[in-house]
Amino acid sequence: MKDILQLLDDRRGQARLGGGEKRIEAQHEKGKLTARERIELLLDEGSFEEFDMFVTHRCTDFGMEKSRPYGDGVVTGWGTINGRMVYVFSQDFTVFGGSLSETHAQKICKIMDMAMQNGAPVIGINDSGGARIQEGVASLAGYAEVFQRNIDASGVVPQISVIMGPCAGGAVYSPAMTDFIFMVKDTSYMFVTGPDVVKTVTNEQVTAEELGGALTHTRKSSVADAAFENDVEALAEVRRLVDFLPASNRGKPPVRPFFDTPGRLEPSLDTLIPDNPNTPYDMKELIEKLADEGDFYEIQAEFARNMITGFIRLEGQTVGVVANQPMVLAGCLDIDSSRKAARFVRFCDCFEIPILTLVDVPGFLPGTGQEYGGVIKHGAKLLFAYGESTVPKVTVITRKAYGGAYDVMASKHLRADFNYAWPTAEIAVMGAKGAAEIIHRADADDPEKIAKHAQDYEDRFANPFVAAERGFIDEVIMPQSTRKRVCRAFASLRGKKVQTPWKKHANIPM
């Protein structure tokens, strides 16, 4: 019996070594942790339960039968984050460069199936050279099996991808279908075709970092949601994100203890809006002053910075925030901000996370670049996302809400439940000067008359009361009482139920 137990212990030790000590050292020299070290940091201490530790590949071509390491390049299993169950897979770059084989894919598919069955998030730690070439079409089939699980799990359980090394070719499409993607600066990259192929086909000279590094994907492409300095910071932020999310679409997000008064007044908000309507202010200040303990978890902070998205808690409950940022492009809507906000709104709706919308939007960004890029269709994505969402929706208009952008930003007409406005709100088809020039074309050459007409228009429309008279604004509130009013609004909506027409699925403008 002792011999058998010793044999088991020896095999476990062998499996934990992955590709061997030399390759582990090489991983550490690059500033990267091993697959198992990453899992230990991600999960609560001692909570990890591993599956398929002794699985090996089945390939016998190209001499592969001579090297059959346990685990086959991926560590899979489940554990807890702050006591809540999650499923995890972590690719092991020390084994065949973390390349995906048929059995490697089967291990990932197994935990994804279990996650959907048991209602728990899936966290994938990616560090892989791509498909295992020696296995040919079997490895490609493995990728497709994983892709199908990503699709089936979408909207059922939260899926989080952490890119901690190379992620190239077909490997990028699995993370692309997950809900959140985190990257590590300088050590991770994602691209469909690498720099060598790009040079051969297009004659462009580009480095791996420029083509698909963390800064490229957080600032330019919007593929990734955030980039962190190292593996440790990235995994800590994943733990923090999971705390905001429900385990699955069967339940609500967790309710955390809070030490902030729901009725807290914030007198500084009464002076947040500058006297000059063209002077910017930082919308993040409002978000942080509304949130429990000022805790705000921002998503895609570096991309489309004219739109802010992220999570806060109100009375301990998760709320998704979408807000225009007057500090960037005056808070205008454009292609990138519309896409960013639409995806975030749809995620919140999938998982029953209420949505708070803070509005200061002068309209859509004009220009040929926007029109040629399809701003009509991209703007419609945000419109569509708000209109189809059935979660509790509360909107606060702080200053400008002009034109079609007023409609798009969770207006009463898109079935927002509570629509509040500050006394500083201006709800109109357009700015006063532009409106005066159109309405009074005959006086266009007389600046004094146009200025008077603009002042008349401003006095008539540049306020929240015309909309309030029609019931499009439920209440004009004091800025200092915003947290109290928003908390009470969401509390009253906890039992909200909406019946929508039967359909297989909607056809969102893509």
C-alpha positions as CSV (number, residue, x, y, z in Angstrom):
1,M,0.0,0.0,0.0
2,K,2.8,2.4,0.9
3,D,4.4,1.8,-2.5
4,I,1.2,2.7,-4.3
5,L,0.8,5.9,-2.3
6,Q,4.4,6.8,-3.0
7,L,3.9,6.1,-6.7
8,L,0.9,8.5,-6.6
9,D,2.9,11.1,-4.8
10,D,5.7,10.8,-7.3
11,R,3.4,11.1,-10.3
12,R,1.8,14.2,-8.8
13,G,5.2,15.7,-8.3
14,Q,6.1,15.0,-11.9
15,A,2.8,16.6,-13.1
16,R,3.4,19.7,-11.0
17,L,6.8,20.2,-12.6
18,G,5.1,20.6,-16.1
19,G,7.9,21.0,-18.6
20,G,10.7,20.7,-16.0
21,E,12.7,23.0,-13.8
22,K,14.8,24.5,-16.6
23,R,11.7,25.7,-18.4
24,I,10.1,26.9,-15.2
25,E,13.3,29.0,-14.6
26,A,13.0,30.4,-18.1
27,Q,9.4,31.4,-17.4
28,H,10.5,33.2,-14.2
29,E,13.3,35.0,-16.1
30,K,10.8,36.5,-18.4
31,G,9.0,38.0,-15.4
32,K,6.2,35.4,-15.7
33,L,4.7,33.0,-13.2
34,T,4.0,29.4,-14.0
35,A,0.5,28.1,-14.6
36,R,0.1,26.7,-11.1
37,E,1.6,29.8,-9.4
38,R,-1.0,31.9,-11.2
39,I,-3.9,29.6,-10.0
40,E,-2.5,29.8,-6.4
41,L,-2.6,33.6,-6.5
42,L,-6.0,33.8,-8.2
43,L,-7.9,31.5,-5.9
44,D,-8.4,31.4,-2.1
45,E,-5.6,29.6,-0.3
46,G,-6.0,25.8,-0.4
47,S,-9.3,25.9,-2.4
48,F,-8.1,24.6,-5.7
49,E,-9.4,21.2,-6.8
50,E,-7.6,19.9,-9.9
51,F,-9.1,17.8,-12.7
52,D,-7.2,15.6,-15.2
53,M,-3.8,16.0,-13.7
54,F,-2.6,12.8,-15.5
55,V,-4.0,13.4,-18.9
56,T,-1.5,13.0,-21.7
57,H,-1.7,13.7,-25.5
58,R,-2.3,10.9,-27.9
59,C,-0.2,12.0,-30.9
60,T,2.3,9.6,-32.3
61,D,3.5,11.6,-35.3
62,F,6.8,13.4,-35.5
63,G,8.3,11.6,-32.6
64,M,5.7,13.0,-30.2
65,E,5.2,9.6,-28.5
66,K,8.6,10.1,-26.9
67,S,7.4,13.1,-24.8
68,R,4.1,12.7,-23.0
69,P,4.1,15.1,-20.0
70,Y,1.3,14.9,-17.5
71,G,-1.4,17.6,-17.9
72,D,-0.7,18.2,-21.5
73,G,0.1,21.9,-21.1
74,V,-3.0,23.1,-19.2
75,V,-4.0,23.0,-15.5
76,T,-7.7,22.8,-15.0
77,G,-10.1,22.7,-12.0
78,W,-12.2,24.7,-9.7
79,G,-11.7,26.7,-6.5
80,T,-13.1,29.8,-4.7
81,I,-12.6,33.5,-4.8
82,N,-13.6,35.1,-1.5
83,G,-15.6,31.9,-0.9
84,R,-17.5,31.9,-4.2
85,M,-16.9,29.1,-6.6
86,V,-15.2,29.6,-10.0
87,Y,-13.8,27.3,-12.6
88,V,-10.3,27.9,-14.0
89,F,-7.9,26.8,-16.6
90,S,-4.3,27.9,-16.8
91,Q,-2.2,27.1,-19.9
92,D,1.4,26.0,-19.1
93,F,3.9,27.5,-21.4
94,T,6.6,25.1,-20.1
95,V,4.9,22.2,-21.9
96,F,5.1,22.4,-25.7
97,G,4.8,26.2,-25.4
98,G,1.3,25.9,-24.0
99,S,0.2,24.8,-27.4
100,L,-3.4,23.4,-27.7
101,S,-3.8,19.7,-28.6
102,E,-6.9,17.6,-28.8
103,T,-6.6,16.5,-25.1
104,H,-5.7,20.0,-24.0
105,A,-8.9,21.2,-25.5
106,Q,-10.9,18.4,-24.0
107,K,-9.7,19.4,-20.5
108,I,-10.8,23.0,-21.1
109,C,-14.2,21.9,-22.5
110,K,-14.8,19.7,-19.4
111,I,-14.5,22.5,-17.0
112,M,-16.6,24.9,-19.2
113,D,-19.4,22.3,-19.3
114,M,-19.2,21.9,-15.5
115,A,-19.3,25.7,-15.1
116,M,-22.5,26.0,-17.1
117,Q,-24.1,23.0,-15.4
118,N,-23.3,24.3,-11.9
119,G,-23.6,28.0,-12.5
120,A,-20.2,29.4,-11.8
121,P,-17.8,31.8,-13.7
122,V,-15.0,30.6,-15.9
123,I,-11.6,32.2,-15.8
124,G,-9.1,31.3,-18.5
125,I,-5.4,32.1,-18.1
126,N,-3.9,32.1,-21.6
127,D,-0.2,31.6,-22.3
128,S,0.0,29.6,-25.5
129,G,1.8,29.4,-28.8
130,G,-1.4,28.4,-30.5
131,A,-2.4,25.2,-32.1
132,R,-0.1,22.2,-31.8
133,I,1.2,21.8,-35.3
134,Q,2.1,18.1,-34.9
135,E,-1.6,17.3,-34.4
136,G,-2.9,19.0,-37.4
137,V,-6.6,19.2,-37.8
138,A,-7.2,17.5,-34.4
139,S,-5.9,20.6,-32.6
140,L,-8.0,22.9,-34.9
141,A,-11.0,20.8,-34.0
142,G,-10.1,21.3,-30.3
143,Y,-10.2,25.0,-30.8
144,A,-13.6,24.9,-32.4
145,E,-14.9,22.8,-29.5
146,V,-13.7,25.5,-27.1
147,F,-15.3,28.2,-29.2
148,Q,-18.6,26.5,-29.2
149,R,-18.5,26.4,-25.4
150,N,-17.7,30.1,-25.3
151,I,-20.8,30.8,-27.4
152,D,-23.0,28.5,-25.3
153,A,-21.7,30.0,-22.0
154,S,-22.2,33.6,-23.2
155,G,-24.9,35.2,-21.0
156,V,-25.1,32.1,-18.9
157,V,-22.0,32.4,-16.8
158,P,-19.4,35.2,-16.7
159,Q,-16.3,34.4,-18.7
160,I,-13.0,36.2,-18.0
161,S,-9.8,35.8,-20.0
162,V,-6.4,36.8,-18.7
163,I,-3.7,37.0,-21.4
164,M,-0.4,36.3,-19.7
165,G,1.8,35.4,-22.6
166,P,1.5,34.9,-26.3
167,C,-2.0,34.4,-27.8
168,A,-1.9,34.1,-31.6
169,G,-3.8,32.7,-34.5
170,G,-7.0,30.8,-33.6
171,A,-6.1,31.1,-29.9
172,V,-7.3,34.7,-29.9
173,Y,-10.9,33.9,-30.8
174,S,-11.8,32.2,-27.5
175,P,-10.8,35.2,-25.4
176,A,-12.5,37.5,-27.9
177,M,-15.9,35.8,-27.1
178,T,-15.5,36.1,-23.4
179,D,-16.9,39.0,-21.3
180,F,-13.7,40.6,-20.1
181,I,-10.1,40.4,-21.3
182,F,-7.1,41.5,-19.1
183,M,-3.5,41.7,-20.3
184,V,-0.1,42.1,-18.8
185,K,2.1,44.9,-20.1
186,D,5.3,43.8,-22.0
187,T,4.8,40.0,-21.5
188,S,1.4,39.4,-23.3
189,Y,0.2,39.9,-26.8
190,M,-2.7,38.9,-29.1
191,F,-2.9,38.9,-32.8
192,V,-4.4,36.8,-35.6
193,T,-1.2,36.9,-37.7
194,G,2.3,37.7,-36.3
195,P,4.8,40.3,-37.4
196,D,6.6,37.9,-39.8
197,V,3.4,37.1,-41.7
198,V,2.4,40.8,-41.7
199,K,5.8,41.7,-43.2
200,T,5.5,39.0,-45.9
201,V,1.9,39.9,-46.9
202,T,1.8,43.7,-46.6
203,N,5.5,44.6,-46.3
204,E,4.8,46.4,-43.0
205,Q,7.5,46.4,-40.4
206,V,6.0,46.0,-36.9
207,T,7.0,44.5,-33.6
208,A,4.9,42.0,-31.6
209,E,4.2,44.7,-29.0
210,E,3.1,47.3,-31.5
211,L,0.9,44.8,-33.4
212,G,-0.8,43.1,-30.5
213,G,0.6,44.3,-27.1
214,A,-1.4,45.3,-24.1
215,L,-1.3,49.0,-24.8
216,T,-2.4,48.4,-28.4
217,H,-5.4,46.4,-27.4
218,T,-6.5,48.7,-24.4
219,R,-6.1,52.0,-26.3
220,K,-6.6,51.4,-30.0
221,S,-8.5,48.2,-30.8
222,S,-10.6,47.8,-27.6
223,V,-10.0,44.1,-27.7
224,A,-8.8,44.1,-24.0
225,D,-10.5,45.8,-21.0
226,A,-7.4,46.6,-19.0
227,A,-3.6,46.1,-18.9
228,F,-1.6,45.6,-15.7
229,E,2.1,45.8,-14.8
230,N,2.6,42.2,-13.9
231,D,1.0,38.8,-13.3
232,V,0.4,39.5,-9.6
233,E,-1.5,42.8,-10.2
234,A,-3.6,41.3,-13.0
235,L,-4.7,38.3,-10.9
236,A,-5.6,40.6,-7.9
237,E,-7.8,42.7,-10.2
238,V,-9.5,39.6,-11.5
239,R,-10.4,38.7,-7.9
240,R,-11.8,42.2,-7.4
241,L,-13.9,42.0,-10.6
242,V,-15.4,38.6,-9.7
243,D,-16.7,40.2,-6.4
244,F,-18.9,42.5,-8.5
245,L,-20.4,39.7,-10.6
246,P,-23.1,37.1,-10.1
247,A,-22.1,33.4,-10.4
248,S,-24.5,32.9,-13.3
249,N,-27.6,34.2,-15.0
250,R,-29.6,32.2,-12.5
251,G,-28.8,34.5,-9.6
252,K,-28.2,38.1,-8.6
253,P,-24.8,39.7,-7.9
254,P,-23.5,39.3,-4.4
255,V,-24.6,41.8,-1.7
256,R,-21.6,43.0,0.3
257,P,-21.6,44.7,3.7
258,F,-21.4,48.5,3.3
259,F,-20.4,51.2,5.7
260,D,-21.8,54.2,3.8
261,T,-25.2,55.9,4.5
262,P,-27.7,55.5,1.6
263,G,-29.1,58.9,2.3
264,R,-25.7,60.6,2.4
265,L,-25.8,64.2,1.1
266,E,-22.8,65.5,-0.9
267,P,-23.0,69.4,-0.9
268,S,-19.9,69.6,-3.1
269,L,-22.0,68.3,-6.0
270,D,-24.0,71.5,-6.0
271,T,-21.0,73.2,-7.4
272,L,-19.7,70.4,-9.7
273,I,-21.2,72.0,-12.9
274,P,-19.2,75.1,-14.0
275,D,-21.0,78.4,-14.7
276,N,-19.7,78.3,-18.3
277,P,-21.6,75.6,-20.2
278,N,-18.5,74.9,-22.3
279,T,-16.2,74.3,-19.4
280,P,-15.5,70.6,-18.7
281,Y,-15.6,68.8,-15.4
282,D,-14.7,65.3,-14.3
283,M,-17.6,62.9,-14.3
284,K,-15.6,60.4,-12.3
285,E,-15.9,62.7,-9.3
286,L,-19.7,62.3,-9.4
287,I,-19.4,58.5,-9.8
288,E,-17.1,58.2,-6.9
289,K,-19.2,60.4,-4.7
290,L,-22.3,58.3,-5.5
291,A,-20.6,54.9,-4.9
292,D,-20.5,53.1,-1.5
293,E,-17.1,54.1,0.1
294,G,-16.2,55.8,-3.3
295,D,-15.3,52.4,-4.8
296,F,-15.4,52.4,-8.6
297,Y,-14.2,49.5,-10.8
298,E,-13.7,51.0,-14.3
299,I,-13.8,48.9,-17.4
300,Q,-11.9,49.9,-20.6
301,A,-10.5,53.0,-18.9
302,E,-8.0,53.7,-21.7
303,F,-10.3,53.3,-24.7
304,A,-12.9,55.8,-25.9
305,R,-12.3,58.0,-22.8
306,N,-15.3,60.2,-23.7
307,M,-17.4,57.4,-22.3
308,I,-17.0,55.9,-18.8
309,T,-18.1,52.3,-18.0
310,G,-17.6,50.3,-14.8
311,F,-19.1,49.0,-11.6
312,I,-20.0,50.5,-8.3
313,R,-22.1,49.4,-5.3
314,L,-25.1,51.1,-3.9
315,E,-26.3,49.8,-0.6
316,G,-23.9,46.9,-1.1
317,Q,-25.4,45.9,-4.4
318,T,-23.6,45.9,-7.8
319,V,-24.7,48.6,-10.3
320,G,-23.2,49.1,-13.7
321,V,-22.4,52.8,-14.6
322,V,-22.4,54.3,-18.1
323,A,-21.5,58.0,-18.1
324,N,-20.4,60.7,-20.6
325,Q,-17.0,62.2,-19.8
326,P,-17.0,66.0,-20.5
327,M,-13.2,66.1,-20.1
328,V,-12.8,64.2,-23.4
329,L,-14.4,65.4,-26.7
330,A,-16.9,67.3,-24.5
331,G,-18.5,63.9,-23.8
332,C,-19.7,63.5,-27.4
333,L,-20.9,60.1,-28.6
334,D,-18.8,58.6,-31.4
335,I,-18.2,55.2,-32.9
336,D,-15.8,53.9,-30.3
337,S,-17.8,55.2,-27.2
338,S,-21.0,53.8,-28.6
339,R,-19.5,50.3,-29.1
340,K,-17.9,50.4,-25.7
341,A,-21.0,51.4,-23.9
342,A,-23.3,49.1,-25.9
343,R,-21.3,46.0,-25.0
344,F,-21.2,47.0,-21.3
345,V,-25.0,47.6,-21.2
346,R,-25.6,44.2,-22.8
347,F,-23.3,42.5,-20.3
348,C,-25.2,44.1,-17.4
349,D,-28.5,43.0,-18.9
350,C,-27.3,39.4,-19.3
351,F,-26.6,39.1,-15.6
352,E,-29.3,41.2,-14.0
353,I,-27.0,44.1,-13.0
354,P,-29.0,47.4,-12.7
355,I,-27.7,50.3,-14.9
356,L,-27.1,53.8,-13.8
357,T,-26.6,56.3,-16.6
358,L,-25.1,59.8,-16.0
359,V,-25.7,62.1,-19.0
360,D,-23.8,65.1,-20.2
361,V,-23.8,64.7,-24.0
362,P,-23.8,67.5,-26.6
363,G,-24.6,65.1,-29.4
364,F,-22.8,62.8,-31.8
365,L,-19.3,63.7,-33.0
366,P,-19.5,65.2,-36.5
367,G,-17.2,64.6,-39.4
368,T,-16.5,62.5,-42.4
369,G,-14.3,60.1,-40.4
370,Q,-17.3,59.2,-38.2
371,E,-19.8,59.0,-41.1
372,Y,-17.5,56.9,-43.3
373,G,-16.8,54.7,-40.3
374,G,-20.5,53.9,-39.8
375,V,-21.4,56.1,-36.8
376,I,-25.1,55.6,-37.7
377,K,-24.9,51.8,-37.2
378,H,-22.5,52.0,-34.3
379,G,-24.6,54.6,-32.5
380,A,-27.6,52.3,-33.1
381,K,-25.9,49.6,-31.2
382,L,-26.0,51.7,-28.0
383,L,-29.6,52.7,-28.7
384,F,-30.5,49.0,-29.3
385,A,-28.7,47.8,-26.2
386,Y,-30.5,50.2,-23.9
387,G,-33.9,49.6,-25.5
388,E,-33.7,45.8,-25.2
389,S,-32.4,45.8,-21.7
390,T,-34.9,44.8,-19.0
391,V,-32.9,45.4,-15.8
392,P,-33.6,48.4,-13.5
393,K,-32.4,51.6,-15.3
394,V,-31.9,54.9,-13.6
395,T,-30.8,58.0,-15.5
396,V,-29.5,61.3,-14.2
397,I,-29.0,64.2,-16.6
398,T,-26.4,66.6,-15.1
399,R,-26.0,69.1,-17.9
400,K,-26.4,68.8,-21.7
401,A,-28.7,66.2,-23.4
402,Y,-29.0,67.3,-27.0
403,G,-30.5,65.8,-30.1
404,G,-30.5,62.1,-30.8
405,A,-27.9,61.6,-28.1
406,Y,-30.5,62.5,-25.5
407,D,-32.7,59.6,-26.8
408,V,-29.8,57.2,-26.9
409,M,-28.5,57.7,-23.3
410,A,-31.2,55.7,-21.5
411,S,-34.0,58.2,-22.0
412,K,-37.5,57.6,-20.7
413,H,-38.5,56.6,-24.2
414,L,-36.1,53.6,-24.1
415,R,-38.0,52.5,-21.0
416,A,-35.6,53.8,-18.3
417,D,-37.5,53.5,-15.0
418,F,-36.4,56.7,-13.2
419,N,-35.2,59.7,-15.1
420,Y,-33.8,62.5,-12.9
421,A,-32.3,65.8,-14.0
422,W,-30.2,68.4,-12.1
423,P,-31.4,72.0,-12.3
424,T,-28.4,72.6,-14.5
425,A,-29.7,70.2,-17.2
426,E,-30.3,71.4,-20.7
427,I,-32.6,69.1,-22.8
428,A,-33.1,70.3,-26.3
429,V,-32.7,69.4,-30.0
430,M,-29.4,71.3,-30.2
431,G,-27.4,74.2,-28.6
432,A,-29.1,77.6,-28.5
433,K,-26.8,79.3,-31.0
434,G,-27.2,76.6,-33.7
435,A,-30.9,76.5,-33.1
436,A,-31.3,80.3,-33.4
437,E,-29.3,80.3,-36.7
438,I,-31.6,77.7,-38.2
439,I,-34.9,79.1,-36.9
440,H,-34.0,82.7,-37.7
441,R,-32.1,82.3,-40.9
442,A,-33.3,85.8,-42.1
443,D,-31.2,87.3,-39.2
444,A,-28.1,85.2,-39.8
445,D,-26.1,88.3,-40.9
446,D,-27.0,90.2,-37.7
447,P,-24.9,88.9,-34.7
448,E,-26.9,91.0,-32.2
449,K,-30.2,89.6,-33.3
450,I,-28.9,86.0,-33.4
451,A,-27.5,86.5,-29.9
452,K,-30.9,87.7,-28.7
453,H,-32.7,84.8,-30.4
454,A,-30.2,82.4,-28.9
455,Q,-30.8,83.8,-25.4
456,D,-34.6,83.5,-26.0
457,Y,-34.1,79.9,-27.1
458,E,-31.9,79.2,-24.1
459,D,-34.4,80.7,-21.7
460,R,-37.2,78.6,-23.2
461,F,-35.4,75.3,-23.7
462,A,-32.0,75.1,-21.9
463,N,-33.5,73.7,-18.7
464,P,-35.0,70.4,-17.5
465,F,-38.5,71.8,-16.9
466,V,-40.0,71.5,-20.4
467,A,-39.2,67.8,-20.4
468,A,-40.4,67.5,-16.8
469,E,-43.7,69.1,-17.8
470,R,-44.2,66.3,-20.3
471,G,-43.3,63.6,-17.9
472,F,-40.0,62.7,-19.7
473,I,-38.1,63.7,-16.5
474,D,-39.6,62.2,-13.3
475,E,-38.1,64.7,-11.0
476,V,-35.7,67.7,-11.0
477,I,-33.4,66.9,-8.0
478,M,-30.8,68.8,-6.0
479,P,-27.3,67.6,-7.0
480,Q,-26.3,67.0,-3.4
481,S,-29.2,64.5,-2.9
482,T,-28.3,62.4,-5.9
483,R,-26.9,59.4,-4.0
484,K,-30.0,59.3,-1.8
485,R,-32.4,59.5,-4.7
486,V,-30.6,57.0,-6.9
487,C,-30.3,54.5,-4.0
488,R,-34.0,54.8,-3.2
489,A,-34.9,54.4,-6.9
490,F,-32.9,51.2,-7.3
491,A,-34.3,49.8,-4.0
492,S,-37.8,50.3,-5.4
493,L,-36.9,48.4,-8.5
494,R,-35.6,45.2,-7.0
495,G,-38.7,43.4,-7.9
496,K,-38.9,44.6,-11.5
497,K,-40.3,42.1,-14.0
498,V,-40.7,42.8,-17.7
499,Q,-42.5,40.7,-20.3
500,T,-41.0,41.0,-23.8
501,P,-42.3,39.5,-27.1
502,W,-41.2,36.0,-27.9
503,K,-38.3,35.8,-30.3
504,K,-35.4,33.5,-31.0
505,H,-33.0,36.4,-30.6
506,A,-32.8,40.0,-31.7
507,N,-30.8,41.2,-34.7
508,I,-28.6,44.0,-33.2
509,P,-27.0,46.2,-35.8
510,M,-23.5,44.7,-36.0
